[in-house]
Amino acid sequence: MADPIPNDTENREKALTRKERRAAKKAAKKAKVRAKRAEMNRTPKLFPANKKGYHIMHFMNFLRFLLYPIHSTLRPFRLYGHKKVGKGACIYFGNHYSIFDIFFPAHTTKEGIHFLSKQSVLEAPVLGYWGYRIGAIGAMRDGSDVRTVMNAMRVLKNGEKISLFPEGTRNKSDGDEFLPFHGGAALLAIKTKSPVVPFVICSRPRLLRMTHVVFGEPMELSEYYDKKLTPEDYGRIDDMLRDRLYELREEHRAMLRAKKEKKHRKKRGN
């Protein structure tokens, strides 16, 4: 007796089962890749100093060479102030508008920079791989991850640079005010005895429009070294660092106004 011909309902059920199996297998594979990438980025890669004492990231130098012409053409910028940062550990501390902001500190040194990034970004396929190659430090969104602080201290004690955006996320507001700052920069600077290099992006970077970025002199917090400080003390120092960004921006705007007025007076004199 011939086997009964399966009806359409049975075929659909079998097909659905195969589809579900494929989807489950694909999801498991993605989860395995994410877990492996997260583990890889759990501890940032350290870069030894060369014979001249510089911590060079060859992959970052490649990205500088590859992306600088694109960035400077599509989002032109001009750096002011302390534009050349010497070798050794330091903490770049600035406001944040877009992912392209990471380029600004990178143009002030030939050394590598470890950027603090959201952990979710480091688990992404392409950005996660790039992040590992440049020693990015994963951070939880709320800034409560103790491992983040320990990894950042490990990098600084190795004599390398880190860059952090204390706003924690991109500022999408239209005003001049920064987003509320997360603490941590003061603690890192004092515990590792590293200077802080403040920088402020004076206006939101826009396509084909010039952006001014001002770097301040490195701030040594040596008066706080080897002292027992309370969380409130660190909070006040973090506020001082934030206020320095406002000062840098206002000083730059005042300089531009004075320059413009001088130009107008010169025209009237002619």
C-alpha positions, 0 to 999 in steps of 0.5 A, spaced: 500 500 500 502 506 497 504 511 503 499 517 504 501 523 500 502 529 506 497 534 505 499 542 505 498 543 512 504 538 514 508 541 509 508 547 512 509 545 519 515 541 517 518 547 513 516 552 519 520 547 523 526 547 519 526 555 519 525 555 526 531 550 527 535 555 522 533 561 526 535 558 532 542 556 530 543 562 527 541 566 533 546 561 537 552 563 533 551 570 533 550 569 541 557 565 541 560 571 537 558 576 541 560 573 547 567 572 544 567 579 542 565 581 549 570 577 552 576 579 548 574 587 549 573 585 557 581 587 558 583 592 553 590 591 549 596 594 552 601 597 547 609 597 550 613 603 549 618 603 543 625 605 544 623 613 544 618 612 549 612 612 545 606 608 545 604 607 538 598 604 535 599 602 528 592 600 527 590 607 529 596 610 525 593 607 519 586 609 521 589 616 521 592 616 514 585 613 511 580 617 515 583 624 516 582 626 508 575 624 509 573 627 516 577 634 514 573 634 507 566 633 510 567 636 517 572 641 516 575 643 523 581 647 526 584 646 532 586 651 537 590 652 544 595 646 546 595 642 540 601 638 541 600 633 547 607 630 549 608 623 550 606 619 557 600 618 560 594 623 560 586 623 560 583 627 554 576 630 557 571 633 553 564 634 550 561 630 545 557 631 539 558 625 534 562 619 533 567 623 529 569 627 536 574 621 537 578 624 531 580 631 535 584 628 540 587 623 535 590 629 531 594 632 537 599 626 538 602 621 535 601 616 540 595 611 541 589 613 545 585 608 549 577 611 548 572 609 553 566 606 549 559 603 551 560 596 552 554 595 547 559 598 541 565 594 543 560 588 541 558 590 534 561 586 529 566 591 525 566 597 531 568 591 536 574 589 532 576 596 531 575 597 538 579 591 540 585 593 535 586 600 538 585 598 546 578 601 547 575 600 554 568 598 555 564 602 559 557 601 562 552 606 560 551 608 567 558 609 569 557 604 575 562 598 572 568 598 577 572 594 571 571 600 567 575 604 572 580 598 573 582 598 566 582 605 565 587 605 571 591 599 568 592 603 561 594 610 565 599 606 569 602 603 563 604 610 561 598 610 555 593 615 554 585 615 555 580 619 552 573 620 555 567 624 554 564 625 561 557 626 558 556 619 557 552 620 550 552 624 544 549 631 546 543 632 541 540 639 544 540 645 541 543 650 546 550 651 549 549 647 555 553 640 556 549 634 558 550 632 566 557 630 567 558 623 569 564 623 575 570 619 574 575 623 571 578 626 577 579 619 581 583 616 575 587 623 574 589 623 582 589 615 583 594 614 577 597 621 578 596 623 570 594 630 567 588 632 564 588 635 557 581 639 557 578 640 550 572 643 548 568 642 541 565 650 541 559 648 536 556 642 533 560 639 528 556 640 521 557 637 514 561 642 510 562 647 516 568 649 520 568 646 527 573 650 532 576 645 537 580 648 543 585 644 547 587 647 554 594 646 557 594 640 561 591 640 568 596 637 574 592 635 580 598 634 584 595 638 590 590 632 591 595 626 590 596 622 596 591 625 600 585 621 603 579 624 599 571 623 599 566 622 594 564 629 595 571 632 594 572 628 587 565 631 585 568 638 586 574 636 582 570 633 577 565 640 577 572 644 576 574 640 570 567 641 567 567 649 568 574 649 565 571 647 558 566 652 559 571 657 560 575 655 554 569 656 550 568 663 552 575 665 552 575 662 544 569 666 543 571 672 546 578 672 542 574 671 535 569 677 537 576 681 539 579 679 532 572 681 528 572 687 531 579 689 530 578 687 523 572 692 522 576 697 525 581 696 520 576 697 515 573 703 517 580 706 518 582 705 511 
